[in-house]
Amino acid sequence: MLEARDGSELVQLLGEQTVDLVTLDLNLGGENGFDLARQVRASRNVPIIMITGKGDTIDRIVGLELGADDYIAKRFHVREVLARVHAVLRRYASTATAAPAAQVTAATTGPRFGFADWVLDVDRRELRSTSGVPRELTTAEFNLLVVFLERPSRVLSRDNIMDLLKGHEWSPLDRSIDSLIVRLRRKIEPEPETPRLIKTVRGVGYAFAVDVRRL
């Protein structure tokens, strides 16, 4: 286990070591934990669990929107921390092992989808704007986008999405789908704060709300 005293040390450790998961205190050495989470998420596809000393729902929502996979409020029990860490690591491991199978399927049957100002080539696992500018997606983001493109206008619950992504385990405390949705919105939405592609259906789940074309 590695420990960083501040943001610069965290960035240094991530550059030098293989890190499986980051637990990030919102008040790390007086620095803004939200800014550090944003910095880590922009450069690394590593799971993040945020730790907050407040019971404030706003802190939790902001953390999830920045790409955190889960959060823990102080004062916490060690068993809760271990349970959440293990759950997040299982999700990431499941996505990694599912990726080669998805790539094999894509190599033989992968279509191309057109939507809004984007084209997704499943064979190449490549997303580009209609003007040809590439947009990098993580494996989880790519797989989630394919789930939506294959089911346009259909409302999908979090359970549906978990099942379709395969290998994920659901927990009543699990907010990983919401976090993943937020990250994908940032990649494809013109205005992520007011999404028009991936719509939230309150109390139910999400729906891909624009026309999708098979090219």
ROSE-4610 file (N, C-alpha, C; in Angstrom, 1 decimal, always signed):
// ROSE-4610
residu = [M/M/M/L/L/L/E/E/E/A/A/A/R/R/R/D/D/D/G/G/G/S/S/S/E/E/E/L/L/L/V/V/V/Q/Q/Q/L/L/L/L/L/L/G/G/G/E/E/E/Q/Q/Q/T/T/T/V/V/V/D/D/D/L/L/L/V/V/V/T/T/T/L/L/L/D/D/D/L/L/L/N/N/N/L/L/L/G/G/G/G/G/G/E/E/E/N/N/N/G/G/G/F/F/F/D/D/D/L/L/L/A/A/A/R/R/R/Q/Q/Q/V/V/V/R/R/R/A/A/A/S/S/S/R/R/R/N/N/N/V/V/V/P/P/P/I/I/I/I/I/I/M/M/M/I/I/I/T/T/T/G/G/G/K/K/K/G/G/G/D/D/D/T/T/T/I/I/I/D/D/D/R/R/R/I/I/I/V/V/V/G/G/G/L/L/L/E/E/E/L/L/L/G/G/G/A/A/A/D/D/D/D/D/D/Y/Y/Y/I/I/I/A/A/A/K/K/K/R/R/R/F/F/F/H/H/H/V/V/V/R/R/R/E/E/E/V/V/V/L/L/L/A/A/A/R/R/R/V/V/V/H/H/H/A/A/A/V/V/V/L/L/L/R/R/R/R/R/R/Y/Y/Y/A/A/A/S/S/S/T/T/T/A/A/A/T/T/T/A/A/A/A/A/A/P/P/P/A/A/A/A/A/A/Q/Q/Q/V/V/V/T/T/T/A/A/A/A/A/A/T/T/T/T/T/T/G/G/G/P/P/P/R/R/R/F/F/F/G/G/G/F/F/F/A/A/A/D/D/D/W/W/W/V/V/V/L/L/L/D/D/D/V/V/V/D/D/D/R/R/R/R/R/R/E/E/E/L/L/L/R/R/R/S/S/S/T/T/T/S/S/S/G/G/G/V/V/V/P/P/P/R/R/R/E/E/E/L/L/L/T/T/T/T/T/T/A/A/A/E/E/E/F/F/F/N/N/N/L/L/L/L/L/L/V/V/V/V/V/V/F/F/F/L/L/L/E/E/E/R/R/R/P/P/P/S/S/S/R/R/R/V/V/V/L/L/L/S/S/S/R/R/R/D/D/D/N/N/N/I/I/I/M/M/M/D/D/D/L/L/L/L/L/L/K/K/K/G/G/G/H/H/H/E/E/E/W/W/W/S/S/S/P/P/P/L/L/L/D/D/D/R/R/R/S/S/S/I/I/I/D/D/D/S/S/S/L/L/L/I/I/I/V/V/V/R/R/R/L/L/L/R/R/R/R/R/R/K/K/K/I/I/I/E/E/E/P/P/P/E/E/E/P/P/P/E/E/E/T/T/T/P/P/P/R/R/R/L/L/L/I/I/I/K/K/K/T/T/T/V/V/V/R/R/R/G/G/G/V/V/V/G/G/G/Y/Y/Y/A/A/A/F/F/F/A/A/A/V/V/V/D/D/D/V/V/V/R/R/R/R/R/R/L/L/L]
num = [1/1/1/2/2/2/3/3/3/4/4/4/5/5/5/6/6/6/7/7/7/8/8/8/9/9/9/10/10/10/11/11/11/12/12/12/13/13/13/14/14/14/15/15/15/16/16/16/17/17/17/18/18/18/19/19/19/20/20/20/21/21/21/22/22/22/23/23/23/24/24/24/25/25/25/26/26/26/27/27/27/28/28/28/29/29/29/30/30/30/31/31/31/32/32/32/33/33/33/34/34/34/35/35/35/36/36/36/37/37/37/38/38/38/39/39/39/40/40/40/41/41/41/42/42/42/43/43/43/44/44/44/45/45/45/46/46/46/47/47/47/48/48/48/49/49/49/50/50/50/51/51/51/52/52/52/53/53/53/54/54/54/55/55/55/56/56/56/57/57/57/58/58/58/59/59/59/60/60/60/61/61/61/62/62/62/63/63/63/64/64/64/65/65/65/66/66/66/67/67/67/68/68/68/69/69/69/70/70/70/71/71/71/72/72/72/73/73/73/74/74/74/75/75/75/76/76/76/77/77/77/78/78/78/79/79/79/80/80/80/81/81/81/82/82/82/83/83/83/84/84/84/85/85/85/86/86/86/87/87/87/88/88/88/89/89/89/90/90/90/91/91/91/92/92/92/93/93/93/94/94/94/95/95/95/96/96/96/97/97/97/98/98/98/99/99/99/100/100/100/101/101/101/102/102/102/103/103/103/104/104/104/105/105/105/106/106/106/107/107/107/108/108/108/109/109/109/110/110/110/111/111/111/112/112/112/113/113/113/114/114/114/115/115/115/116/116/116/117/117/117/118/118/118/119/119/119/120/120/120/121/121/121/122/122/122/123/123/123/124/124/124/125/125/125/126/126/126/127/127/127/128/128/128/129/129/129/130/130/130/131/131/131/132/132/132/133/133/133/134/134/134/135/135/135/136/136/136/137/137/137/138/138/138/139/139/139/140/140/140/141/141/141/142/142/142/143/143/143/144/144/144/145/145/145/146/146/146/147/147/147/148/148/148/149/149/149/150/150/150/151/151/151/152/152/152/153/153/153/154/154/154/155/155/155/156/156/156/157/157/157/158/158/158/159/159/159/160/160/160/161/161/161/162/162/162/163/163/163/164/164/164/165/165/165/166/166/166/167/167/167/168/168/168/169/169/169/170/170/170/171/171/171/172/172/172/173/173/173/174/174/174/175/175/175/176/176/176/177/177/177/178/178/178/179/179/179/180/180/180/181/181/181/182/182/182/183/183/183/184/184/184/185/185/185/186/186/186/187/187/187/188/188/188/189/189/189/190/190/190/191/191/191/192/192/192/193/193/193/194/194/194/195/195/195/196/196/196/197/197/197/198/198/198/199/199/199/200/200/200/201/201/201/202/202/202/203/203/203/204/204/204/205/205/205/206/206/206/207/207/207/208/208/208/209/209/209/210/210/210/211/211/211/212/212/212/213/213/213/214/214/214/215/215/215]
x = [+0.8/+0.0/+0.9/+0.5/+1.3/+0.5/+1.2/+0.5/+1.1/+0.3/+0.7/+0.3/+1.2/+0.9/+0.2/+0.3/-0.4/-0.6/-1.1/-1.5/-0.3/+0.8/+2.0/+2.6/+2.6/+3.1/+2.2/+0.9/+0.0/+0.3/+0.4/+0.7/+2.0/+3.0/+4.3/+4.2/+3.5/+3.3/+2.6/+1.6/+0.8/+1.7/+2.7/+3.6/+4.7/+5.0/+6.1/+5.7/+4.5/+4.0/+2.8/+2.6/+1.3/+0.3/-0.7/-1.7/-3.1/-3.6/-4.9/-6.1/-5.9/-7.1/-6.6/-7.3/-6.9/-8.1/-7.7/-8.7/-8.2/-9.1/-8.7/-9.6/-8.9/-9.6/-9.9/-11.1/-11.4/-10.6/-10.0/-9.2/-7.8/-7.1/-5.8/-4.7/-4.2/-3.1/-3.6/-4.9/-5.3/-5.7/-5.4/-5.7/-7.2/-7.6/-9.0/-9.1/-9.7/-9.8/-10.5/-11.5/-12.2/-11.3/-10.4/-9.5/-8.5/-8.1/-7.2/-7.9/-9.2/-9.9/-10.1/-10.3/-10.4/-9.1/-8.0/-6.7/-6.4/-6.7/-6.4/-7.3/-8.5/-9.5/-9.1/-8.6/-8.2/-7.0/-6.2/-5.0/-4.9/-5.7/-5.6/-7.0/-7.1/-8.3/-8.2/-8.1/-7.9/-9.1/-9.6/-10.8/-10.4/-11.4/-11.2/-12.4/-12.0/-13.0/-12.7/-13.7/-13.5/-13.9/-13.2/-13.5/-13.8/-14.9/-15.4/-15.7/-15.4/-15.7/-17.1/-17.7/-19.1/-20.1/-21.3/-22.5/-23.2/-22.6/-23.2/-23.4/-24.7/-25.0/-24.3/-24.2/-23.6/-22.1/-21.4/-20.0/-20.0/-20.9/-21.0/-21.4/-22.3/-22.8/-21.6/-21.0/-19.9/-18.8/-18.4/-17.4/-17.7/-19.0/-19.4/-19.4/-19.8/-19.8/-18.3/-17.4/-16.0/-15.4/-16.1/-15.6/-15.2/-15.5/-15.2/-16.2/-15.7/-16.4/-17.3/-16.9/-17.7/-17.2/-17.9/-17.5/-17.7/-16.9/-17.1/-17.1/-18.1/-18.2/-17.6/-16.8/-16.3/-17.4/-17.5/-16.6/-17.0/-16.0/-16.4/-15.7/-16.3/-15.7/-14.8/-13.7/-12.7/-13.4/-14.3/-15.0/-15.8/-16.4/-17.1/-16.1/-14.9/-13.9/-13.5/-13.2/-12.7/-13.8/-15.0/-16.1/-16.2/-16.2/-16.3/-15.1/-13.9/-12.7/-12.8/-13.1/-13.2/-14.3/-15.4/-16.5/-16.0/-15.4/-14.9/-13.8/-12.9/-11.9/-12.5/-13.5/-14.2/-14.8/-15.4/-16.0/-15.0/-13.8/-12.8/-12.2/-12.0/-11.4/-12.4/-13.7/-14.7/-14.7/-14.6/-14.5/-13.3/-12.1/-10.9/-11.0/-11.5/-11.6/-12.6/-13.7/-14.7/-14.3/-13.2/-12.8/-12.3/-11.4/-11.0/-12.1/-13.1/-14.2/-15.0/-15.2/-15.9/-15.1/-13.8/-13.0/-13.1/-13.1/-13.3/-14.6/-15.7/-17.0/-17.0/-16.4/-16.3/-15.5/-14.5/-13.7/-14.4/-15.4/-16.2/-17.5/-18.2/-19.5/-19.7/-18.7/-18.9/-19.4/-20.5/-21.1/-20.4/-20.9/-20.5/-21.8/-21.8/-23.0/-22.8/-23.8/-23.7/-24.8/-24.4/-25.4/-24.9/-25.8/-25.5/-24.3/-23.2/-22.0/-20.9/-21.3/-20.3/-20.5/-19.3/-19.4/-18.6/-19.2/-18.5/-18.2/-17.0/-16.6/-16.3/-17.2/-17.0/-15.8/-15.6/-14.4/-13.1/-13.0/-11.7/-11.8/-13.0/-13.2/-12.7/-13.3/-12.9/-14.1/-14.0/-15.0/-14.4/-15.1/-14.6/-15.8/-15.5/-16.5/-16.7/-17.8/-18.1/-17.1/-16.3/-15.2/-13.9/-13.9/-12.7/-11.9/-12.3/-11.5/-11.7/-10.7/-10.9/-11.2/-11.9/-12.2/-11.9/-10.9/-10.5/-11.6/-11.9/-12.8/-12.1/-12.4/-11.9/-12.7/-12.3/-13.0/-14.4/-14.6/-15.9/-16.8/-16.2/-17.0/-17.4/-16.5/-16.8/-18.0/-17.8/-18.9/-20.2/-20.2/-21.5/-22.1/-21.3/-21.8/-22.4/-21.8/-22.4/-23.7/-23.8/-25.1/-26.2/-25.9/-26.9/-27.2/-26.2/-26.4/-27.2/-27.0/-27.8/-29.3/-29.6/-30.9/-31.4/-31.4/-31.8/-33.2/-33.5/-34.8/-35.3/-34.6/-35.1/-34.6/-35.5/-35.2/-34.5/-33.3/-32.5/-32.3/-32.7/-32.4/-30.9/-30.5/-29.1/-28.8/-29.8/-29.7/-29.6/-30.4/-30.3/-28.9/-28.4/-27.1/-26.0/-26.1/-25.1/-25.1/-26.3/-26.4/-25.8/-26.1/-25.6/-24.1/-23.6/-22.1/-21.4/-22.1/-21.6/-20.6/-20.7/-19.6/-19.6/-20.6/-20.6/-21.5/-21.2/-22.1/-22.7/-24.1/-24.8/-24.9/-24.8/-25.0/-25.9/-26.7/-27.6/-26.8/-25.5/-24.7/-23.9/-24.1/-23.2/-23.7/-22.8/-23.2/-22.2/-21.6/-20.6/-21.2/-22.5/-23.1/-23.3/-23.8/-24.0/-22.6/-21.6/-20.3/-19.8/-20.0/-19.6/-20.5/-21.7/-22.6/-22.0/-21.7/-21.1/-19.9/-19.0/-17.7/-18.0/-18.9/-19.3/-19.9/-20.8/-21.4/-20.3/-19.3/-18.2/-17.5/-17.5/-16.8/-17.7/-19.0/-19.8/-20.9/-21.2/-22.2/-21.7/-22.4/-21.9/-21.9/-22.9/-23.0/-23.3/-22.3/-22.5/-23.4/-23.4/-24.3/-25.8/-26.1/-27.5/-27.5/-27.4/-27.2/-28.5/-28.2/-29.4/-29.2/-28.1/-27.9/-28.3/-27.7/-28.0/-28.9/-30.2/-31.1/-31.4/-31.5/-31.9/-33.4/-33.9/-35.3/-35.4/-35.9/-35.9/-36.6/-36.0/-36.6/-36.5/-36.0/-36.0/-34.5/-33.9/-32.6/-32.2/-31.8/-31.2/-31.8/-31.8/-32.2/-31.3/-31.0/-30.2/-31.3/-31.3/-32.4/-32.3/-31.3/-31.1/-31.2/-31.4/-31.5/-30.1/-30.1/-28.9/-29.0/-28.0/-27.9/-26.9/-27.2/-26.1/-25.6/-24.2/-23.6/-23.0]
y = [-1.2/+0.0/+1.2/+2.2/+3.4/+4.6/+5.6/+6.8/+8.0/+9.0/+10.3/+11.3/+12.3/+13.3/+14.5/+14.6/+15.8/+15.4/+16.3/+16.1/+15.8/+16.6/+16.4/+15.0/+14.5/+13.2/+12.1/+12.4/+11.4/+11.3/+12.4/+12.3/+11.6/+11.9/+11.3/+9.7/+9.3/+7.9/+7.2/+7.8/+7.3/+7.1/+8.0/+7.9/+6.9/+6.6/+5.7/+4.2/+4.1/+2.8/+2.3/+1.0/+0.4/+0.5/+1.2/+1.5/+0.9/+0.0/-0.7/+0.1/+1.0/+1.8/+2.9/+4.0/+5.2/+5.6/+5.7/+6.3/+7.7/+8.6/+10.1/+10.9/+11.4/+12.3/+13.6/+14.1/+15.4/+16.6/+16.4/+17.4/+16.9/+16.6/+16.0/+17.1/+17.3/+18.3/+19.7/+20.0/+21.3/+21.5/+20.6/+20.7/+20.3/+20.7/+20.4/+19.0/+18.1/+16.7/+16.5/+17.4/+17.4/+17.7/+18.7/+19.0/+17.8/+17.1/+16.0/+14.8/+14.6/+13.5/+13.8/+15.0/+15.4/+15.2/+15.5/+15.3/+13.9/+13.0/+11.6/+11.0/+11.3/+10.7/+11.1/+12.3/+12.7/+12.0/+11.4/+10.8/+9.3/+8.8/+7.4/+6.7/+5.5/+4.7/+3.8/+4.5/+3.7/+4.0/+3.0/+3.3/+4.2/+5.1/+6.1/+5.9/+5.8/+5.9/+7.2/+8.1/+9.3/+9.2/+9.9/+9.9/+11.3/+11.5/+12.8/+12.8/+14.0/+14.1/+14.7/+15.0/+15.6/+14.6/+14.8/+14.0/+14.7/+15.6/+16.5/+15.7/+15.6/+14.9/+15.6/+16.9/+17.6/+17.2/+17.0/+16.4/+15.1/+14.2/+12.9/+13.0/+13.8/+13.9/+14.5/+15.6/+16.2/+15.2/+14.4/+13.4/+12.4/+11.9/+10.9/+11.5/+12.8/+13.4/+13.6/+13.7/+13.9/+12.6/+11.5/+10.2/+9.2/+9.6/+8.6/+7.4/+6.3/+5.0/+4.7/+5.3/+5.2/+6.2/+6.3/+7.3/+6.7/+7.1/+6.7/+7.9/+8.0/+9.2/+8.8/+9.7/+9.5/+9.7/+9.0/+8.0/+6.7/+5.9/+4.7/+3.5/+2.3/+1.1/+0.4/-0.2/-0.8/-1.8/-2.6/-3.6/-3.0/-1.8/-1.2/-0.7/-0.2/+0.2/-1.0/-2.1/-3.3/-3.8/-3.8/-4.3/-3.4/-2.1/-1.2/-1.3/-1.4/-1.6/-2.9/-4.0/-5.2/-5.2/-4.5/-4.4/-3.6/-2.5/-1.7/-2.4/-3.1/-3.9/-5.0/-5.7/-6.7/-6.2/-5.0/-4.4/-4.1/-3.6/-3.2/-4.5/-5.5/-6.8/-7.5/-7.4/-8.0/-7.3/-6.0/-5.2/-5.6/-5.8/-6.1/-7.4/-8.4/-9.8/-9.9/-9.1/-9.1/-8.5/-7.6/-6.8/-7.7/-8.7/-9.5/-10.2/-10.7/-11.4/-10.4/-9.2/-8.1/-7.8/-7.8/-7.4/-8.5/-9.8/-10.9/-10.7/-10.5/-10.3/-9.1/-8.0/-6.9/-7.1/-7.9/-8.1/-8.9/-9.6/-10.4/-9.8/-9.1/-8.7/-7.2/-6.5/-5.1/-4.2/-3.5/-2.5/-1.1/-0.1/+1.3/+2.0/+2.8/+3.6/+5.0/+5.7/+7.2/+7.8/+8.8/+9.4/+10.8/+11.8/+13.2/+13.5/+14.0/+14.4/+13.4/+12.1/+11.1/+9.8/+9.1/+7.8/+6.9/+5.7/+4.7/+3.5/+3.1/+1.9/+0.8/-0.1/-1.2/-2.1/-2.4/-3.2/-2.6/-1.3/-0.6/-0.1/-0.2/+0.3/+1.8/+2.5/+3.9/+4.8/+5.9/+7.0/+8.2/+8.7/+9.9/+10.9/+12.1/+13.1/+13.0/+13.6/+13.5/+14.3/+15.1/+15.8/+15.1/+13.9/+13.0/+13.1/+13.9/+14.1/+12.9/+12.1/+11.0/+11.4/+10.6/+10.8/+9.5/+9.5/+8.3/+7.9/+6.6/+6.1/+4.9/+4.8/+3.7/+2.5/+1.3/+0.1/+0.1/+0.6/+0.6/+1.6/+2.8/+3.8/+3.3/+2.6/+2.1/+1.0/+0.1/-0.9/-0.4/+0.7/+1.3/+2.0/+2.7/+3.4/+2.4/+1.2/+0.2/-0.3/-0.5/-0.9/+0.1/+1.4/+2.4/+2.4/+2.4/+2.5/+1.3/+0.1/-1.0/-1.0/-0.1/+0.0/+1.5/+2.2/+3.6/+3.8/+4.8/+5.2/+4.3/+3.2/+2.3/+2.7/+2.7/+3.1/+1.8/+2.0/+0.9/+1.3/+0.4/+0.6/+0.3/+0.7/+0.4/-1.1/-1.9/-3.4/-3.9/-3.3/-3.7/-3.5/-2.3/-1.9/-2.8/-3.1/-4.0/-5.3/-5.9/-7.2/-7.1/-6.1/-6.0/-5.8/-5.1/-5.0/-6.3/-7.1/-8.5/-8.4/-9.3/-9.5/-8.5/-7.6/-6.7/-7.2/-6.9/-7.3/-6.1/-6.2/-5.0/-5.0/-3.8/-3.6/-2.4/-2.4/-1.2/+0.1/+0.0/+1.2/+1.5/+0.7/+0.8/+2.0/+2.9/+4.1/+4.1/+3.0/+3.0/+3.3/+2.8/+3.1/+4.6/+5.3/+6.7/+7.4/+7.0/+7.5/+7.3/+6.1/+5.8/+6.6/+6.8/+7.7/+9.1/+9.6/+11.0/+11.1/+10.1/+10.1/+10.0/+9.2/+9.1/+10.3/+10.9/+12.2/+13.3/+13.3/+14.3/+14.1/+12.8/+12.5/+12.8/+12.7/+12.8/+13.9/+14.4/+15.5/+16.9/+17.6/+19.0/+19.8/+19.6/+20.3/+19.2/+18.6/+17.5/+17.9/+19.2/+19.6/+19.5/+19.7/+19.6/+18.5/+17.3/+16.2/+16.1/+15.9/+15.6/+14.3/+13.6/+12.3/+11.2/+11.2/+10.2/+10.9/+10.6/+11.2/+10.4/+11.1/+10.5/+10.4/+9.2/+8.9/+8.8/+9.8/+9.8/+8.7/+8.0/+6.9/+5.6/+5.6/+4.4/+4.1/+5.0/+4.7/+5.7/+5.2/+6.1/+5.6/+6.6/+6.2/+7.1/+6.4/+7.1/+7.8/+9.1/+9.9/+10.5/+10.1/+10.6/+9.5/+9.8/+8.8/+8.2/+6.9/+6.1/+5.4/+5.6/+5.0/+3.9/+2.8/+1.8/+2.1/+2.3/+2.7/+1.6]
z = [+0.0/+0.0/+0.0/-0.8/-0.9/-0.4/+0.2/+0.7/+0.2/-0.2/-0.7/+0.3/+0.6/+1.5/+0.9/-0.4/-1.1/-2.6/-3.3/-4.7/-5.6/-5.4/-6.2/-6.0/-4.7/-4.4/-5.0/-5.0/-5.6/-7.1/-7.8/-9.3/-9.5/-8.7/-8.9/-8.7/-7.7/-7.4/-8.6/-9.1/-10.2/-11.5/-11.6/-12.7/-12.6/-11.3/-11.1/-10.7/-10.2/-9.7/-10.4/-10.4/-10.8/-9.7/-9.8/-8.8/-9.2/-8.4/-8.7/-8.3/-7.2/-6.8/-5.9/-6.0/-5.2/-4.3/-3.0/-2.0/-1.8/-2.0/-2.1/-1.1/-0.1/+0.9/+0.2/+0.4/-0.1/+0.4/+1.6/+2.2/+2.4/+1.2/+1.3/+1.4/+2.6/+2.9/+2.6/+2.8/+2.5/+1.0/+0.2/-1.3/-1.6/-2.7/-3.1/-3.7/-3.0/-3.4/-4.8/-5.0/-6.3/-7.5/-7.3/-8.4/-8.6/-7.5/-7.7/-8.4/-8.0/-8.6/-10.1/-10.5/-11.9/-12.6/-12.0/-12.6/-12.8/-11.8/-11.9/-13.0/-13.0/-13.9/-15.4/-15.6/-16.9/-17.5/-16.6/-17.1/-16.8/-16.0/-15.6/-15.5/-16.0/-15.9/-14.6/-13.5/-12.2/-11.3/-10.6/-9.8/-8.6/-8.3/-7.3/-6.3/-5.0/-3.9/-3.1/-3.0/-2.3/-0.9/+0.0/+1.4/+1.9/+2.5/+2.9/+4.4/+5.0/+6.4/+6.6/+5.5/+5.6/+5.3/+5.8/+5.4/+4.3/+3.7/+2.7/+1.4/+0.9/-0.3/-1.5/-1.5/-2.6/-2.8/-1.7/-1.9/-2.6/-2.2/-2.8/-4.3/-4.6/-6.0/-6.9/-6.4/-7.1/-7.4/-6.3/-6.4/-7.5/-7.5/-8.5/-9.9/-10.0/-11.4/-11.9/-11.0/-11.4/-11.8/-11.6/-12.0/-10.9/-9.7/-8.6/-8.7/-8.3/-8.5/-7.2/-6.1/-4.9/-3.9/-2.8/-1.7/-0.4/+0.6/+2.0/+2.9/+3.7/+4.6/+6.0/+6.5/+7.9/+8.9/+9.9/+10.4/+9.8/+9.3/+8.7/+9.4/+9.1/+9.7/+8.7/+9.2/+8.3/+7.4/+7.9/+7.1/+6.0/+6.2/+5.1/+4.0/+4.4/+3.4/+2.6/+3.3/+2.5/+1.6/+2.0/+1.2/-0.1/+0.1/-1.1/-2.0/-1.4/-2.2/-3.1/-2.4/-3.1/-4.2/-4.0/-5.0/-6.2/-5.9/-7.1/-7.9/-7.2/-7.9/-8.7/-8.2/-9.0/-10.2/-10.2/-11.3/-12.4/-12.0/-13.0/-13.6/-12.7/-13.2/-14.2/-13.9/-14.8/-16.2/-16.2/-17.4/-18.2/-17.6/-18.3/-18.9/-18.2/-18.7/-19.8/-19.8/-20.8/-22.1/-22.0/-23.2/-24.3/-24.1/-25.2/-26.0/-25.3/-25.9/-26.8/-26.2/-27.0/-28.3/-28.2/-29.3/-30.4/-30.0/-31.0/-31.7/-30.9/-31.6/-32.5/-32.1/-32.9/-34.2/-34.2/-35.3/-36.4/-36.1/-37.1/-37.5/-36.5/-36.8/-36.5/-36.1/-35.6/-36.6/-36.3/-37.2/-37.0/-37.8/-37.5/-37.2/-36.2/-35.8/-36.1/-36.5/-36.6/-35.7/-34.9/-34.0/-33.8/-33.7/-33.5/-34.4/-33.8/-34.6/-34.5/-34.3/-34.0/-34.9/-35.1/-35.8/-34.9/-34.5/-33.7/-34.6/-34.8/-35.5/-34.5/-34.4/-33.4/-33.8/-35.0/-35.5/-34.9/-35.1/-34.7/-33.3/-32.6/-31.3/-31.3/-32.2/-32.4/-32.6/-31.8/-31.9/-32.5/-33.6/-34.2/-34.5/-34.5/-34.9/-36.4/-36.8/-38.3/-39.1/-38.4/-39.1/-39.0/-38.4/-38.3/-37.1/-36.1/-34.9/-34.0/-33.6/-32.7/-31.2/-30.5/-29.1/-28.4/-27.5/-26.8/-25.7/-25.7/-24.7/-24.0/-22.7/-21.9/-22.4/-22.0/-22.3/-21.8/-20.5/-19.9/-20.6/-21.0/-21.7/-23.1/-23.8/-25.1/-25.0/-24.1/-23.9/-23.6/-22.7/-22.4/-23.6/-24.3/-25.5/-26.5/-26.7/-27.6/-27.1/-25.8/-25.1/-25.5/-25.4/-25.8/-27.3/-28.1/-29.5/-30.1/-29.5/-29.9/-29.4/-28.5/-27.9/-27.9/-29.0/-28.9/-28.5/-27.7/-27.2/-26.2/-25.8/-24.8/-23.5/-22.5/-21.1/-20.5/-20.0/-19.3/-17.9/-17.0/-15.6/-15.3/-14.1/-13.8/-13.8/-13.3/-13.3/-14.8/-15.7/-17.1/-17.6/-17.4/-17.9/-17.3/-16.0/-15.3/-16.0/-16.3/-16.9/-18.3/-19.1/-20.5/-20.5/-19.5/-19.5/-19.1/-18.4/-18.0/-16.9/-16.0/-15.0/-13.9/-13.8/-12.7/-11.6/-10.4/-9.3/-8.7/-8.5/-8.1/-6.5/-6.0/-4.5/-4.4/-3.3/-3.1/-3.0/-2.6/-2.4/-3.7/-4.7/-5.9/-6.8/-7.0/-7.9/-9.1/-9.4/-10.5/-11.9/-12.1/-13.4/-13.6/-12.5/-12.6/-12.9/-12.2/-12.5/-13.9/-14.4/-15.8/-16.8/-16.5/-17.4/-17.4/-16.3/-16.2/-17.1/-17.0/-17.8/-19.3/-19.7/-21.1/-21.6/-20.8/-21.2/-21.5/-20.7/-20.9/-22.2/-22.7/-23.9/-25.2/-25.1/-26.3/-26.3/-25.1/-25.1/-25.4/-26.2/-26.5/-25.2/-24.3/-23.0/-21.9/-21.3/-20.4/-19.2/-18.8/-17.7/-18.1/-19.4/-19.8/-21.0/-20.6/-21.7/-22.5/-23.8/-24.7/-25.4/-25.3/-25.9/-24.9/-23.7/-22.7/-21.7/-21.7/-20.8/-19.6/-18.5/-17.2/-17.1/-16.9/-16.7/-15.2/-14.5/-13.1/-12.5/-11.5/-10.8/-11.6/-12.8/-13.7/-14.1/-14.9/-15.4/-16.4/-17.6/-18.6/-20.0/-21.0/-22.3/-23.3/-24.4/-25.5/-26.4/-26.4/-26.8/-28.2/-29.0/-30.3/-31.4/-32.6/-33.7/-33.9/-34.1/-34.3/-35.7/-36.5/-37.8/-37.9/-38.6/-38.9/-40.2/-40.3/-41.5/-42.2]
